[in-house]
């Protein structure tokens, strides 16, 4: 059975883009592979979160992924900072990571432009920590988006270099897991691209949003003045709304508004009201379950401890092997 590793940054609540993009596929993957899903609180330190906010976000993300269907009985769901082995492997891999290759990392160059006042060592060595996250469990596959492909290639490079230097085959060279057609691109409400937190709160509908917030956001979704002739091609912003309906609405609802559009009689206000109602129906079970989980301290603690034990069993075995290969010996 393949081993798959993927991280989850505790930097905000899950939105529909996350759900239909990665999370829905994670739930499917846990049935097919040996999956390690971790909340990447080490990685979040590059943005210097307040301690209270960091813990709150870790709790929120843990509750949300559980509510979406990740099953601790079927996968290993854990918190990154619960594995000191990851930090040790990060340090050991860093001894053979070179400044030049880290400087060429596209994401690091982007961060230099975006936040010139916060270019910290954690950002610089981010690919090394990501490699440690993956290699500590000897993953064979890693689900990655386009923005992470270079990091995965660097992980392969670090694994290959370690194996070559120490004449071993301890680390596999993980490959990208491609969701293919199963990875859905969810458009944002502003009509300018995919749904995401970085585009602003109004661009995304979160699973934790209250009905009033969803209605308010959808009402502000970008539209145009409407079609001027029958069967007119849809503008990108209008197609976005239809694409969102395809995710949460009934087929007959989508057909109705398509017919209205083709007949030049569509009322975007009615369409957005219907889309909001369908989004509320879709998100309500998740929102209610998230609320229940967040308030259940004992259960969240139980899940976190169980995940820690399962993850450390794998990680401690790897780090022991790596230390012996490098030459660390106990007297």
N, C-alpha and C positions, 0 to 999 in steps of 0.2 A: 504494500500500500504506500502511495506517495505521501511524503510529508510536506505540508504547506504552511508557510508562516506569513502573517500579515499584521501590520500595526494599525492602531487606531489613535489618532491624536486627540487628546482631551481639550480641544480648543473651541468647542461650541456644540450646540445641539444638532441632532440628526435632522436633515430636511429630506424632502421627497427625492431630491437628486441622489443623496447618499443611499436612500432605501432602494430605489430601483436600479442604482448603479452597482454598488458593491455589496450592501448588506444582504439583499435578497439572494445574491449568489453565494455569500458566505454560508447562509442557512442551508443552501443546497450542497455546498462543498463538504460540510461537516458529516454528511451522509456517505461521502465517497472517498474521503481521504483522512489522514492523520493530521488534523488541523490545530495550529497554535495561533490564537488571536490574542494580541496583547494591547493594553492601553498604554500608549507611549508617553508616559509622564516625564521620563528623562529628556526626550526630544523637546518637550514643551518649554523646558527651562531656558532655551535660547531666547525666548520672548520675556523672560523674567516675570512670571505670574506671581501674584501675591499668594502666600501659603494657603490662606483660607479659600481663595478662588481655585487654586490648583486641586485641593481635596474635593471641593464641591463639584468641579467639572469631572473628576475621575468617577465620583459617585453617579453623576448624571449619565455619563457615557456608559458605565457598567449597567445601569438600570435600563437604558434605552436599547442596548444590544440584546439584553435578556428579553425585553419586551418584544423585540422584533423576531425572536425565534432562535437565537444562539442557545444551544443546550449544553451545559457543563458536563452532562453525561456523554455527549457525543463529540465534544471538542475540548481543548484546553484553553480556557479563557482566564487570563491573568493580567496583573499589573506589572509593567516593565521594571519598576524600581524594587519589586519584590525579589528580583534575581540579581544578587551581587555578582554572580558568575558572568552576567552580560557585561557589567562594568569592567571586570577583569579581562575578558576577551577583547573588549574595546581597546584597553590599554595595550595588550599584547599585539593585536593586529596593527595598532598605530605605530609600533616600532618598525614596521616594514611598509608603512604608507609614506609616500614622498610628497614634499611640499608642492612640487611642480604639478603633479597629477591632481592634487586637491585644489590648487589654484585654477585649474582648467575646468573645474566642475561648473556647469551652467547655472545651477541653482545658487551657488555661492556668488557668482558674478551678479545674478539678479538681486540677491540680498544686499550686496554692496550698493547697488543703485537705489534700492527701495528704502533701506534704513542705514544710511551712512554713519549714524551716531551709535549703532549697535552692531558692529562687526566683531563678534566674539569668537573665541576659539571653538566653542560648541558648533557654531555655524560652519566654521572651516572644516572641522573633522566630522561633520554630520554623516558623510558616506561611510566612515569607519564604524560609527555606532550602529548604523543601519546594517552594515555587514555583520557585526557581532550579533545583532538581534536574529539574523537569518541563520548564521552558521552555528550558533550555540545549540540549535536543534537539528543541524545538518539537513536543512530543508532542500528538497529537490525542485520545488516550484514556489514562485512568489507572485501573487496577483499585483500587478503594477500598472499605473497609468502612464501616459506619455511623459509626464514630468518626472517620473521616477525611473525611467528606463536606464538613464546614464548611471544612476546609483546602483542599480542591479548589476550593470556591466562592471562597475568597480568592485562590487562584492565578488563577482566571478574572478576578477583579477587578483584580489587579495587572497582568495581561497587557493587559486593556482600558485601564487607566489609563495605562500606558506608551505604548500605541499612540495614545491620545488626546492625551497631552501632547506627543508628538514627531511627531504627524501621520504615522503609519506603520502598517503592518500586519505588522510583523516577527514578532509573537507570535500564534499561534492561541490561542483560548480552549478549552482541553481539556475534554472531557466525561468523565463517569464511565463506565468499562467495566463493564457489568453481566453477571456470569456466569450470572445467572438460576438455573435449576434445576440447573446444573452446579456451583454452589457448595454443597458439603455441609456442614451443621453437625454437627460431631462432639461428642457429649456427653462430659463428664468422668466419671471413676470415682467421684467423690464424690456423684453424683446431683443436683447443684445447678445444672447449666447446662452451658455448652460447655467443652471441653477447653482448658486454657490454662496457661501457666507462672505467671501471676499468682495462680492459685488454689492454688498449692502443688505441690511435686514429685510428691506422691502422686496428684494429679488427672490427670496426663498420662502417656501412654506415649510415650517418645521413640524415634526410629528407631535411636539409638545405645545404647539400653538393652540390657544383657545379659539372657539368658533368665531368670536367677534374679531379677533386679530386676522384670521384667515379671510373673512369677508372683506375687511378693510384693505388688505393687501391685494386681493384679486380684483377689487373694484378699480384699483389704480393700475392694473395691467395695461400695457401699451396696446392700442388698437389704431385703426385708421378711420377715414371717413366712410368706409364701406364700398362694396363693389358698385360699379357704374354700368356693367353689362353682364348678362347671364354667363355662367361658367367661367368667370374671370379668374385667372391664377391668383392665389392668396399671397399677400405680402408676408415677409418673414415673421413679423410680430403676430399676425393673425394665425399663421400656421403653428406658431408656438402655442397658442391657446387651444387649437385643435389637438396638438400633440399632448398637451396636458390632459385634455378630456379623454384621449385614448388610454391614459393610464388609470383614471379613476371613475369614468362615467360608463353607463350602460350603452351597448351598441345602438339601441334605438334612439338614445339621446344624441349621440354623435351623428347618426344619420339625419335626424331632424334638423340640426343646425347646418349640416352640409347642404341639405336641400334648401334651407332658408338662404344660405349664402349664394348658392347657384341661381336662385330666383331673385336676387338683389333685394330681398325683404328682411334680411337678418337684422336683429336689434342686439348690438353688442352688450348693452346693459343686461338684457335678459340672459344672454349667453354666459356672461361673467357671474351673474347671480347663480345660475345653474352649476357652473364649474365650482364655485365656492361651496355650494351645498354638497356636491359630490365629494369634494376634498374633505369636508367636515365629516361626512359619513365614513370615509376611508380612514381618516386619522384618529377618530374618536376612540376606537378600541385600543390603539397603541398609547394614546395620551393617558387614558384611564389606567392602563396597566403600568405605565411608567410612574405615574403618581403613587400607585400602590407600592411599587418596588422601592422608590426613593424613601418612603416612610418606614420601610422595614429594615432597620439597621441590622438586626440579627441575621436576616437572610443574606443581605449583601456581604456581611462579614464572613458568613459561611461559604459563600461562593468564591470570594477573594482568597480565603485561606486554602480552599480545595484546589483552586487554580494554581496558587503558589506552590503547593506540594507537588502537583503533577508536572509543572514546568521545571521546578528545581531538580526533579528526578532525572529529567533529560539533560538539563544544563550542567549539573554537577558531574555527570558522567563524561560529558564533552570536555569540560575544563580540566578534569583530572587527566584525561588522555592527552590534552594539549600541553599541560605542564610537564608531563613525563617526556613527551616528544622534544620539547624545547631543552630539557635537561635539568629542570628543577627537581632536586632530590631531598628527601628528608634524612637527617642524620640519625 
